[in-house]
């Protein structure tokens, strides 16, 4: 039998730094949900750094592939 593996939970598929509406840096996290839809969550810089620290992520790339549930517990 062939086919892609079924995704059983929302997973981070991207993360980047973007300029917020007030000029401050924000972290934008792209999440792929179980149904294949990709959405984004915007976090303020302090929250983004706190999440990275809690996950032991040295850079944004280290967040990719992690379950969103793991990250969202830090919010």
mmCIF file of the N, C-alpha and C atoms, coordinates in Angstrom:
data_MODEL
# 
_entry.id   MODEL 
# 
loop_
_atom_site.group_PDB 
_atom_site.id 
_atom_site.type_symbol 
_atom_site.label_atom_id 
_atom_site.label_alt_id 
_atom_site.label_comp_id 
_atom_site.label_asym_id 
_atom_site.label_entity_id 
_atom_site.label_seq_id 
_atom_site.pdbx_PDB_ins_code 
_atom_site.Cartn_x 
_atom_site.Cartn_y 
_atom_site.Cartn_z 
_atom_site.occupancy 
_atom_site.B_iso_or_equiv 
_atom_site.pdbx_formal_charge 
_atom_site.auth_seq_id 
_atom_site.auth_comp_id 
_atom_site.auth_asym_id 
_atom_site.auth_atom_id 
_atom_site.pdbx_PDB_model_num 
ATOM 1   N N  . UNK A 1 1  ? 0.852  -1.164 0.000  1.00 0.00 ? 1  UNK A N  1 
ATOM 2   C CA . UNK A 1 1  ? 0.000  0.000  0.000  1.00 0.00 ? 1  UNK A CA 1 
ATOM 3   C C  . UNK A 1 1  ? 0.901  1.231  0.000  1.00 0.00 ? 1  UNK A C  1 
ATOM 4   N N  . UNK A 1 2  ? 0.562  2.246  -0.797 1.00 0.00 ? 2  UNK A N  1 
ATOM 5   C CA . UNK A 1 2  ? 1.379  3.443  -0.864 1.00 0.00 ? 2  UNK A CA 1 
ATOM 6   C C  . UNK A 1 2  ? 0.570  4.642  -0.422 1.00 0.00 ? 2  UNK A C  1 
ATOM 7   N N  . UNK A 1 3  ? 1.274  5.775  -0.226 1.00 0.00 ? 3  UNK A N  1 
ATOM 8   C CA . UNK A 1 3  ? 0.606  7.004  0.176  1.00 0.00 ? 3  UNK A CA 1 
ATOM 9   C C  . UNK A 1 3  ? 1.371  7.672  1.294  1.00 0.00 ? 3  UNK A C  1 
ATOM 10  N N  . UNK A 1 4  ? 1.043  8.918  1.502  1.00 0.00 ? 4  UNK A N  1 
ATOM 11  C CA . UNK A 1 4  ? 1.710  9.683  2.555  1.00 0.00 ? 4  UNK A CA 1 
ATOM 12  C C  . UNK A 1 4  ? 1.203  9.260  3.915  1.00 0.00 ? 4  UNK A C  1 
ATOM 13  N N  . UNK A 1 5  ? 2.046  9.436  4.902  1.00 0.00 ? 5  UNK A N  1 
ATOM 14  C CA . UNK A 1 5  ? 1.659  9.131  6.276  1.00 0.00 ? 5  UNK A CA 1 
ATOM 15  C C  . UNK A 1 5  ? 0.559  10.094 6.716  1.00 0.00 ? 5  UNK A C  1 
ATOM 16  N N  . UNK A 1 6  ? -0.361 9.596  7.502  1.00 0.00 ? 6  UNK A N  1 
ATOM 17  C CA . UNK A 1 6  ? -1.438 10.427 8.010  1.00 0.00 ? 6  UNK A CA 1 
ATOM 18  C C  . UNK A 1 6  ? -0.916 11.238 9.190  1.00 0.00 ? 6  UNK A C  1 
ATOM 19  N N  . UNK A 1 7  ? -1.137 12.530 9.127  1.00 0.00 ? 7  UNK A N  1 
ATOM 20  C CA . UNK A 1 7  ? -0.703 13.421 10.198 1.00 0.00 ? 7  UNK A CA 1 
ATOM 21  C C  . UNK A 1 7  ? -1.731 13.357 11.312 1.00 0.00 ? 7  UNK A C  1 
ATOM 22  N N  . UNK A 1 8  ? -1.280 13.106 12.528 1.00 0.00 ? 8  UNK A N  1 
ATOM 23  C CA . UNK A 1 8  ? -2.210 12.920 13.640 1.00 0.00 ? 8  UNK A CA 1 
ATOM 24  C C  . UNK A 1 8  ? -2.315 14.124 14.557 1.00 0.00 ? 8  UNK A C  1 
ATOM 25  N N  . UNK A 1 9  ? -1.488 15.135 14.350 1.00 0.00 ? 9  UNK A N  1 
ATOM 26  C CA . UNK A 1 9  ? -1.596 16.357 15.136 1.00 0.00 ? 9  UNK A CA 1 
ATOM 27  C C  . UNK A 1 9  ? -1.000 17.531 14.382 1.00 0.00 ? 9  UNK A C  1 
ATOM 28  N N  . UNK A 1 10 ? -1.386 18.724 14.792 1.00 0.00 ? 10 UNK A N  1 
ATOM 29  C CA . UNK A 1 10 ? -0.887 19.939 14.162 1.00 0.00 ? 10 UNK A CA 1 
ATOM 30  C C  . UNK A 1 10 ? 0.619  20.049 14.395 1.00 0.00 ? 10 UNK A C  1 
ATOM 31  N N  . UNK A 1 11 ? 1.342  20.393 13.340 1.00 0.00 ? 11 UNK A N  1 
ATOM 32  C CA . UNK A 1 11 ? 2.799  20.431 13.376 1.00 0.00 ? 11 UNK A CA 1 
ATOM 33  C C  . UNK A 1 11 ? 3.313  21.747 12.799 1.00 0.00 ? 11 UNK A C  1 
ATOM 34  N N  . UNK A 1 12 ? 4.371  22.265 13.387 1.00 0.00 ? 12 UNK A N  1 
ATOM 35  C CA . UNK A 1 12 ? 4.987  23.486 12.883 1.00 0.00 ? 12 UNK A CA 1 
ATOM 36  C C  . UNK A 1 12 ? 5.739  23.161 11.598 1.00 0.00 ? 12 UNK A C  1 
ATOM 37  N N  . UNK A 1 13 ? 5.429  23.922 10.543 1.00 0.00 ? 13 UNK A N  1 
ATOM 38  C CA . UNK A 1 13 ? 6.087  23.709 9.258  1.00 0.00 ? 13 UNK A CA 1 
ATOM 39  C C  . UNK A 1 13 ? 6.936  24.913 8.844  1.00 0.00 ? 13 UNK A C  1 
ATOM 40  N N  . UNK A 1 14 ? 6.914  25.973 9.637  1.00 0.00 ? 14 UNK A N  1 
ATOM 41  C CA . UNK A 1 14 ? 7.727  27.144 9.334  1.00 0.00 ? 14 UNK A CA 1 
ATOM 42  C C  . UNK A 1 14 ? 7.673  28.151 10.457 1.00 0.00 ? 14 UNK A C  1 
ATOM 43  N N  . UNK A 1 15 ? 8.686  28.989 10.530 1.00 0.00 ? 15 UNK A N  1 
ATOM 44  C CA . UNK A 1 15 ? 8.730  30.062 11.528 1.00 0.00 ? 15 UNK A CA 1 
ATOM 45  C C  . UNK A 1 15 ? 9.618  31.164 10.979 1.00 0.00 ? 15 UNK A C  1 
ATOM 46  N N  . UNK A 1 16 ? 9.187  32.404 11.167 1.00 0.00 ? 16 UNK A N  1 
ATOM 47  C CA . UNK A 1 16 ? 9.978  33.534 10.685 1.00 0.00 ? 16 UNK A CA 1 
ATOM 48  C C  . UNK A 1 16 ? 9.726  34.751 11.561 1.00 0.00 ? 16 UNK A C  1 
ATOM 49  N N  . UNK A 1 17 ? 10.627 35.701 11.454 1.00 0.00 ? 17 UNK A N  1 
ATOM 50  C CA . UNK A 1 17 ? 10.487 36.974 12.151 1.00 0.00 ? 17 UNK A CA 1 
ATOM 51  C C  . UNK A 1 17 ? 9.871  37.966 11.166 1.00 0.00 ? 17 UNK A C  1 
ATOM 52  N N  . UNK A 1 18 ? 8.871  38.700 11.637 1.00 0.00 ? 18 UNK A N  1 
ATOM 53  C CA . UNK A 1 18 ? 8.200  39.698 10.800 1.00 0.00 ? 18 UNK A CA 1 
ATOM 54  C C  . UNK A 1 18 ? 8.046  40.986 11.593 1.00 0.00 ? 18 UNK A C  1 
ATOM 55  N N  . UNK A 1 19 ? 7.866  42.071 10.874 1.00 0.00 ? 19 UNK A N  1 
ATOM 56  C CA . UNK A 1 19 ? 7.625  43.353 11.518 1.00 0.00 ? 19 UNK A CA 1 
ATOM 57  C C  . UNK A 1 19 ? 6.165  43.461 11.925 1.00 0.00 ? 19 UNK A C  1 
ATOM 58  N N  . UNK A 1 20 ? 5.929  43.819 13.178 1.00 0.00 ? 20 UNK A N  1 
ATOM 59  C CA . UNK A 1 20 ? 4.568  43.995 13.660 1.00 0.00 ? 20 UNK A CA 1 
ATOM 60  C C  . UNK A 1 20 ? 4.001  45.333 13.230 1.00 0.00 ? 20 UNK A C  1 
ATOM 61  N N  . UNK A 1 21 ? 2.720  45.522 13.449 1.00 0.00 ? 21 UNK A N  1 
ATOM 62  C CA . UNK A 1 21 ? 2.071  46.763 13.035 1.00 0.00 ? 21 UNK A CA 1 
ATOM 63  C C  . UNK A 1 21 ? 2.627  47.985 13.760 1.00 0.00 ? 21 UNK A C  1 
ATOM 64  N N  . UNK A 1 22 ? 3.211  47.763 14.926 1.00 0.00 ? 22 UNK A N  1 
ATOM 65  C CA . UNK A 1 22 ? 3.788  48.877 15.682 1.00 0.00 ? 22 UNK A CA 1 
ATOM 66  C C  . UNK A 1 22 ? 5.301  48.988 15.489 1.00 0.00 ? 22 UNK A C  1 
ATOM 67  N N  . UNK A 1 23 ? 5.841  48.214 14.562 1.00 0.00 ? 23 UNK A N  1 
ATOM 68  C CA . UNK A 1 23 ? 7.262  48.290 14.246 1.00 0.00 ? 23 UNK A CA 1 
ATOM 69  C C  . UNK A 1 23 ? 8.143  47.338 15.033 1.00 0.00 ? 23 UNK A C  1 
ATOM 70  N N  . UNK A 1 24 ? 7.581  46.636 16.006 1.00 0.00 ? 24 UNK A N  1 
ATOM 71  C CA . UNK A 1 24 ? 8.375  45.674 16.772 1.00 0.00 ? 24 UNK A CA 1 
ATOM 72  C C  . UNK A 1 24 ? 8.404  44.322 16.067 1.00 0.00 ? 24 UNK A C  1 
ATOM 73  N N  . UNK A 1 25 ? 9.409  43.532 16.370 1.00 0.00 ? 25 UNK A N  1 
ATOM 74  C CA . UNK A 1 25 ? 9.539  42.208 15.770 1.00 0.00 ? 25 UNK A CA 1 
ATOM 75  C C  . UNK A 1 25 ? 8.507  41.256 16.356 1.00 0.00 ? 25 UNK A C  1 
ATOM 76  N N  . UNK A 1 26 ? 7.985  40.389 15.506 1.00 0.00 ? 26 UNK A N  1 
ATOM 77  C CA . UNK A 1 26 ? 7.065  39.336 15.928 1.00 0.00 ? 26 UNK A CA 1 
ATOM 78  C C  . UNK A 1 26 ? 7.509  38.023 15.298 1.00 0.00 ? 26 UNK A C  1 
ATOM 79  N N  . UNK A 1 27 ? 7.130  36.927 15.918 1.00 0.00 ? 27 UNK A N  1 
ATOM 80  C CA . UNK A 1 27 ? 7.404  35.616 15.355 1.00 0.00 ? 27 UNK A CA 1 
ATOM 81  C C  . UNK A 1 27 ? 6.116  35.096 14.723 1.00 0.00 ? 27 UNK A C  1 
ATOM 82  N N  . UNK A 1 28 ? 6.208  34.697 13.459 1.00 0.00 ? 28 UNK A N  1 
ATOM 83  C CA . UNK A 1 28 ? 5.067  34.113 12.771 1.00 0.00 ? 28 UNK A CA 1 
ATOM 84  C C  . UNK A 1 28 ? 5.353  32.622 12.599 1.00 0.00 ? 28 UNK A C  1 
ATOM 85  N N  . UNK A 1 29 ? 4.497  31.797 13.189 1.00 0.00 ? 29 UNK A N  1 
ATOM 86  C CA . UNK A 1 29 ? 4.654  30.348 13.152 1.00 0.00 ? 29 UNK A CA 1 
ATOM 87  C C  . UNK A 1 29 ? 3.604  29.776 12.205 1.00 0.00 ? 29 UNK A C  1 
ATOM 88  N N  . UNK A 1 30 ? 4.042  28.993 11.218 1.00 0.00 ? 30 UNK A N  1 
ATOM 89  C CA . UNK A 1 30 ? 3.128  28.327 10.291 1.00 0.00 ? 30 UNK A CA 1 
ATOM 90  C C  . UNK A 1 30 ? 2.859  26.924 10.804 1.00 0.00 ? 30 UNK A C  1 
ATOM 91  N N  . UNK A 1 31 ? 1.587  26.576 10.854 1.00 0.00 ? 31 UNK A N  1 
ATOM 92  C CA . UNK A 1 31 ? 1.169  25.298 11.423 1.00 0.00 ? 31 UNK A CA 1 
ATOM 93  C C  . UNK A 1 31 ? 0.362  24.526 10.391 1.00 0.00 ? 31 UNK A C  1 
ATOM 94  N N  . UNK A 1 32 ? 0.733  23.266 10.180 1.00 0.00 ? 32 UNK A N  1 
ATOM 95  C CA . UNK A 1 32 ? -0.073 22.404 9.315  1.00 0.00 ? 32 UNK A CA 1 
ATOM 96  C C  . UNK A 1 32 ? -0.944 21.535 10.207 1.00 0.00 ? 32 UNK A C  1 
ATOM 97  N N  . UNK A 1 33 ? -2.243 21.670 9.989  1.00 0.00 ? 33 UNK A N  1 
ATOM 98  C CA . UNK A 1 33 ? -3.202 20.942 10.801 1.00 0.00 ? 33 UNK A CA 1 
ATOM 99  C C  . UNK A 1 33 ? -3.436 19.549 10.229 1.00 0.00 ? 33 UNK A C  1 
ATOM 100 N N  . UNK A 1 34 ? -4.123 18.733 10.992 1.00 0.00 ? 34 UNK A N  1 
ATOM 101 C CA . UNK A 1 34 ? -4.343 17.339 10.636 1.00 0.00 ? 34 UNK A CA 1 
ATOM 102 C C  . UNK A 1 34 ? -4.996 17.171 9.260  1.00 0.00 ? 34 UNK A C  1 
ATOM 103 N N  . UNK A 1 35 ? -5.825 18.132 8.865  1.00 0.00 ? 35 UNK A N  1 
ATOM 104 C CA . UNK A 1 35 ? -6.521 18.039 7.579  1.00 0.00 ? 35 UNK A CA 1 
ATOM 105 C C  . UNK A 1 35 ? -5.694 18.588 6.419  1.00 0.00 ? 35 UNK A C  1 
ATOM 106 N N  . UNK A 1 36 ? -4.459 18.996 6.672  1.00 0.00 ? 36 UNK A N  1 
ATOM 107 C CA . UNK A 1 36 ? -3.568 19.478 5.634  1.00 0.00 ? 36 UNK A CA 1 
ATOM 108 C C  . UNK A 1 36 ? -3.543 20.991 5.458  1.00 0.00 ? 36 UNK A C  1 
ATOM 109 N N  . UNK A 1 37 ? -4.477 21.690 6.075  1.00 0.00 ? 37 UNK A N  1 
ATOM 110 C CA . UNK A 1 37 ? -4.529 23.140 5.969  1.00 0.00 ? 37 UNK A CA 1 
ATOM 111 C C  . UNK A 1 37 ? -3.375 23.752 6.761  1.00 0.00 ? 37 UNK A C  1 
ATOM 112 N N  . UNK A 1 38 ? -2.750 24.794 6.183  1.00 0.00 ? 38 UNK A N  1 
ATOM 113 C CA . UNK A 1 38 ? -1.676 25.502 6.866  1.00 0.00 ? 38 UNK A CA 1 
ATOM 114 C C  . UNK A 1 38 ? -2.198 26.874 7.289  1.00 0.00 ? 38 UNK A C  1 
ATOM 115 N N  . UNK A 1 39 ? -2.030 27.186 8.559  1.00 0.00 ? 39 UNK A N  1 
ATOM 116 C CA . UNK A 1 39 ? -2.421 28.480 9.100  1.00 0.00 ? 39 UNK A CA 1 
ATOM 117 C C  . UNK A 1 39 ? -1.236 29.090 9.821  1.00 0.00 ? 39 UNK A C  1 
ATOM 118 N N  . UNK A 1 40 ? -1.407 30.311 10.290 1.00 0.00 ? 40 UNK A N  1 
ATOM 119 C CA . UNK A 1 40 ? -0.298 30.954 10.994 1.00 0.00 ? 40 UNK A CA 1 
ATOM 120 C C  . UNK A 1 40 ? -0.762 31.552 12.315 1.00 0.00 ? 40 UNK A C  1 
ATOM 121 N N  . UNK A 1 41 ? 0.179  31.638 13.222 1.00 0.00 ? 41 UNK A N  1 
ATOM 122 C CA . UNK A 1 41 ? -0.030 32.253 14.522 1.00 0.00 ? 41 UNK A CA 1 
ATOM 123 C C  . UNK A 1 41 ? 1.071  33.290 14.697 1.00 0.00 ? 41 UNK A C  1 
ATOM 124 N N  . UNK A 1 42 ? 0.698  34.494 15.086 1.00 0.00 ? 42 UNK A N  1 
ATOM 125 C CA . UNK A 1 42 ? 1.670  35.558 15.306 1.00 0.00 ? 42 UNK A CA 1 
ATOM 126 C C  . UNK A 1 42 ? 1.878  35.754 16.799 1.00 0.00 ? 42 UNK A C  1 
ATOM 127 N N  . UNK A 1 43 ? 3.133  35.742 17.211 1.00 0.00 ? 43 UNK A N  1 
ATOM 128 C CA . UNK A 1 43 ? 3.494  35.863 18.619 1.00 0.00 ? 43 UNK A CA 1 
ATOM 129 C C  . UNK A 1 43 ? 4.380  37.088 18.820 1.00 0.00 ? 43 UNK A C  1 
ATOM 130 N N  . UNK A 1 44 ? 4.197  37.779 19.930 1.00 0.00 ? 44 UNK A N  1 
ATOM 131 C CA . UNK A 1 44 ? 5.095  38.893 20.222 1.00 0.00 ? 44 UNK A CA 1 
ATOM 132 C C  . UNK A 1 44 ? 6.490  38.342 20.511 1.00 0.00 ? 44 UNK A C  1 
ATOM 133 N N  . UNK A 1 45 ? 7.486  39.196 20.418 1.00 0.00 ? 45 UNK A N  1 
ATOM 134 C CA . UNK A 1 45 ? 8.886  38.763 20.552 1.00 0.00 ? 45 UNK A CA 1 
ATOM 135 C C  . UNK A 1 45 ? 9.161  38.070 21.878 1.00 0.00 ? 45 UNK A C  1 
ATOM 136 N N  . UNK A 1 46 ? 8.658  38.624 22.980 1.00 0.00 ? 46 UNK A N  1 
ATOM 137 C CA . UNK A 1 46 ? 8.921  38.011 24.293 1.00 0.00 ? 46 UNK A CA 1 
ATOM 138 C C  . UNK A 1 46 ? 8.355  36.597 24.365 1.00 0.00 ? 46 UNK A C  1 
ATOM 139 N N  . UNK A 1 47 ? 7.144  36.408 23.861 1.00 0.00 ? 47 UNK A N  1 
ATOM 140 C CA . UNK A 1 47 ? 6.542  35.073 23.863 1.00 0.00 ? 47 UNK A CA 1 
ATOM 141 C C  . UNK A 1 47 ? 7.320  34.132 22.963 1.00 0.00 ? 47 UNK A C  1 
ATOM 142 N N  . UNK A 1 48 ? 7.726  34.624 21.804 1.00 0.00 ? 48 UNK A N  1 
ATOM 143 C CA . UNK A 1 48 ? 8.503  33.801 20.882 1.00 0.00 ? 48 UNK A CA 1 
ATOM 144 C C  . UNK A 1 48 ? 9.809  33.335 21.488 1.00 0.00 ? 48 UNK A C  1 
ATOM 145 N N  . UNK A 1 49 ? 10.533 34.241 22.122 1.00 0.00 ? 49 UNK A N  1 
ATOM 146 C CA . UNK A 1 49 ? 11.799 33.860 22.768 1.00 0.00 ? 49 UNK A CA 1 
ATOM 147 C C  . UNK A 1 49 ? 11.561 32.889 23.924 1.00 0.00 ? 49 UNK A C  1 
ATOM 148 N N  . UNK A 1 50 ? 10.497 33.089 24.676 1.00 0.00 ? 50 UNK A N  1 
ATOM 149 C CA . UNK A 1 50 ? 10.180 32.184 25.791 1.00 0.00 ? 50 UNK A CA 1 
ATOM 150 C C  . UNK A 1 50 ? 9.907  30.773 25.288 1.00 0.00 ? 50 UNK A C  1 
ATOM 151 N N  . UNK A 1 51 ? 9.169  30.678 24.204 1.00 0.00 ? 51 UNK A N  1 
ATOM 152 C CA . UNK A 1 51 ? 8.864  29.366 23.623 1.00 0.00 ? 51 UNK A CA 1 
ATOM 153 C C  . UNK A 1 51 ? 10.130 28.701 23.106 1.00 0.00 ? 51 UNK A C  1 
ATOM 154 N N  . UNK A 1 52 ? 10.970 29.462 22.417 1.00 0.00 ? 52 UNK A N  1 
ATOM 155 C CA . UNK A 1 52 ? 12.218 28.889 21.913 1.00 0.00 ? 52 UNK A CA 1 
ATOM 156 C C  . UNK A 1 52 ? 13.076 28.376 23.062 1.00 0.00 ? 52 UNK A C  1 
ATOM 157 N N  . UNK A 1 53 ? 13.164 29.145 24.125 1.00 0.00 ? 53 UNK A N  1 
ATOM 158 C CA . UNK A 1 53 ? 13.959 28.730 25.279 1.00 0.00 ? 53 UNK A CA 1 
ATOM 159 C C  . UNK A 1 53 ? 13.383 27.466 25.907 1.00 0.00 ? 53 UNK A C  1 
ATOM 160 N N  . UNK A 1 54 ? 12.069 27.425 26.074 1.00 0.00 ? 54 UNK A N  1 
ATOM 161 C CA . UNK A 1 54 ? 11.424 26.254 26.682 1.00 0.00 ? 54 UNK A CA 1 
ATOM 162 C C  . UNK A 1 54 ? 11.619 24.995 25.847 1.00 0.00 ? 54 UNK A C  1 
ATOM 163 N N  . UNK A 1 55 ? 11.719 25.158 24.533 1.00 0.00 ? 55 UNK A N  1 
ATOM 164 C CA . UNK A 1 55 ? 11.919 24.019 23.634 1.00 0.00 ? 55 UNK A CA 1 
ATOM 165 C C  . UNK A 1 55 ? 13.392 23.690 23.414 1.00 0.00 ? 55 UNK A C  1 
ATOM 166 N N  . UNK A 1 56 ? 14.278 24.531 23.916 1.00 0.00 ? 56 UNK A N  1 
ATOM 167 C CA . UNK A 1 56 ? 15.695 24.314 23.680 1.00 0.00 ? 56 UNK A CA 1 
ATOM 168 C C  . UNK A 1 56 ? 16.083 24.596 22.241 1.00 0.00 ? 56 UNK A C  1 
ATOM 169 N N  . UNK A 1 57 ? 15.320 25.479 21.585 1.00 0.00 ? 57 UNK A N  1 
ATOM 170 C CA . UNK A 1 57 ? 15.575 25.796 20.187 1.00 0.00 ? 57 UNK A CA 1 
ATOM 171 C C  . UNK A 1 57 ? 16.557 26.960 20.083 1.00 0.00 ? 57 UNK A C  1 
ATOM 172 N N  . UNK A 1 58 ? 17.674 26.735 19.422 1.00 0.00 ? 58 UNK A N  1 
ATOM 173 C CA . UNK A 1 58 ? 18.684 27.777 19.261 1.00 0.00 ? 58 UNK A CA 1 
ATOM 174 C C  . UNK A 1 58 ? 18.326 28.736 18.128 1.00 0.00 ? 58 UNK A C  1 
ATOM 175 N N  . UNK A 1 59 ? 17.475 28.290 17.204 1.00 0.00 ? 59 UNK A N  1 
ATOM 176 C CA . UNK A 1 59 ? 17.047 29.139 16.095 1.00 0.00 ? 59 UNK A CA 1 
ATOM 177 C C  . UNK A 1 59 ? 15.652 28.722 15.656 1.00 0.00 ? 59 UNK A C  1 
ATOM 178 N N  . UNK A 1 60 ? 15.071 29.497 14.757 1.00 0.00 ? 60 UNK A N  1 
ATOM 179 C CA . UNK A 1 60 ? 13.700 29.225 14.312 1.00 0.00 ? 60 UNK A CA 1 
ATOM 180 C C  . UNK A 1 60 ? 13.571 27.873 13.626 1.00 0.00 ? 60 UNK A C  1 
ATOM 181 N N  . UNK A 1 61 ? 14.586 27.466 12.896 1.00 0.00 ? 61 UNK A N  1 
ATOM 182 C CA . UNK A 1 61 ? 14.543 26.187 12.184 1.00 0.00 ? 61 UNK A CA 1 
ATOM 183 C C  . UNK A 1 61 ? 14.344 25.013 13.145 1.00 0.00 ? 61 UNK A C  1 
ATOM 184 N N  . UNK A 1 62 ? 14.799 25.165 14.371 1.00 0.00 ? 62 UNK A N  1 
ATOM 185 C CA . UNK A 1 62 ? 14.674 24.079 15.357 1.00 0.00 ? 62 UNK A CA 1 
ATOM 186 C C  . UNK A 1 62 ? 13.226 23.862 15.801 1.00 0.00 ? 62 UNK A C  1 
ATOM 187 N N  . UNK A 1 63 ? 12.340 24.798 15.481 1.00 0.00 ? 63 UNK A N  1 
ATOM 188 C CA . UNK A 1 63 ? 10.918 24.631 15.824 1.00 0.00 ? 63 UNK A CA 1 
ATOM 189 C C  . UNK A 1 63 ? 10.177 23.786 14.790 1.00 0.00 ? 63 UNK A C  1 
ATOM 190 N N  . UNK A 1 64 ? 10.701 23.731 13.572 1.00 0.00 ? 64 UNK A N  1 
ATOM 191 C CA . UNK A 1 64 ? 10.032 23.009 12.488 1.00 0.00 ? 64 UNK A CA 1 
ATOM 192 C C  . UNK A 1 64 ? 9.975  21.522 12.794 1.00 0.00 ? 64 UNK A C  1 
ATOM 193 N N  . UNK A 1 65 ? 8.790  20.964 12.598 1.00 0.00 ? 65 UNK A N  1 
ATOM 194 C CA . UNK A 1 65 ? 8.563  19.541 12.854 1.00 0.00 ? 65 UNK A CA 1 
ATOM 195 C C  . UNK A 1 65 ? 8.043  19.254 14.245 1.00 0.00 ? 65 UNK A C  1 
ATOM 196 N N  . UNK A 1 66 ? 8.068  20.249 15.116 1.00 0.00 ? 66 UNK A N  1 
ATOM 197 C CA . UNK A 1 66 ? 7.554  20.039 16.474 1.00 0.00 ? 66 UNK A CA 1 
ATOM 198 C C  . UNK A 1 66 ? 6.033  20.116 16.480 1.00 0.00 ? 66 UNK A C  1 
ATOM 199 N N  . UNK A 1 67 ? 5.425  19.351 17.361 1.00 0.00 ? 67 UNK A N  1 
ATOM 200 C CA . UNK A 1 67 ? 3.961  19.435 17.483 1.00 0.00 ? 67 UNK A CA 1 
ATOM 201 C C  . UNK A 1 67 ? 3.551  20.799 18.025 1.00 0.00 ? 67 UNK A C  1 
ATOM 202 N N  . UNK A 1 68 ? 2.511  21.385 17.442 1.00 0.00 ? 68 UNK A N  1 
ATOM 203 C CA . UNK A 1 68 ? 2.000  22.672 17.906 1.00 0.00 ? 68 UNK A CA 1 
ATOM 204 C C  . UNK A 1 68 ? 1.554  22.578 19.360 1.00 0.00 ? 68 UNK A C  1 
ATOM 205 N N  . UNK A 1 69 ? 1.019  21.441 19.752 1.00 0.00 ? 69 UNK A N  1 
ATOM 206 C CA . UNK A 1 69 ? 0.576  21.258 21.137 1.00 0.00 ? 69 UNK A CA 1 
ATOM 207 C C  . UNK A 1 69 ? 1.723  21.489 22.108 1.00 0.00 ? 69 UNK A C  1 
ATOM 208 N N  . UNK A 1 70 ? 2.911  21.009 21.748 1.00 0.00 ? 70 UNK A N  1 
ATOM 209 C CA . UNK A 1 70 ? 4.101  21.192 22.586 1.00 0.00 ? 70 UNK A CA 1 
ATOM 210 C C  . UNK A 1 70 ? 4.423  22.687 22.750 1.00 0.00 ? 70 UNK A C  1 
ATOM 211 N N  . UNK A 1 71 ? 4.322  23.418 21.658 1.00 0.00 ? 71 UNK A N  1 
ATOM 212 C CA . UNK A 1 71 ? 4.633  24.840 21.664 1.00 0.00 ? 71 UNK A CA 1 
ATOM 213 C C  . UNK A 1 71 ? 3.544  25.629 22.381 1.00 0.00 ? 71 UNK A C  1 
ATOM 214 N N  . UNK A 1 72 ? 2.297  25.311 22.100 1.00 0.00 ? 72 UNK A N  1 
ATOM 215 C CA . UNK A 1 72 ? 1.188  26.102 22.636 1.00 0.00 ? 72 UNK A CA 1 
ATOM 216 C C  . UNK A 1 72 ? 1.056  25.968 24.151 1.00 0.00 ? 72 UNK A C  1 
ATOM 217 N N  . UNK A 1 73 ? 1.623  24.952 24.742 1.00 0.00 ? 73 UNK A N  1 
ATOM 218 C CA . UNK A 1 73 ? 1.598  24.835 26.206 1.00 0.00 ? 73 UNK A CA 1 
ATOM 219 C C  . UNK A 1 73 ? 2.349  25.973 26.865 1.00 0.00 ? 73 UNK A C  1 
ATOM 220 N N  . UNK A 1 74 ? 3.307  26.543 26.139 1.00 0.00 ? 74 UNK A N  1 
ATOM 221 C CA . UNK A 1 74 ? 4.097  27.651 26.675 1.00 0.00 ? 74 UNK A CA 1 
ATOM 222 C C  . UNK A 1 74 ? 3.422  29.012 26.552 1.00 0.00 ? 74 UNK A C  1 
ATOM 223 N N  . UNK A 1 75 ? 2.291  29.061 25.880 1.00 0.00 ? 75 UNK A N  1 
ATOM 224 C CA . UNK A 1 75 ? 1.606  30.342 25.682 1.00 0.00 ? 75 UNK A CA 1 
ATOM 225 C C  . UNK A 1 75 ? 0.773  30.744 26.873 1.00 0.00 ? 75 UNK A C  1 
# 
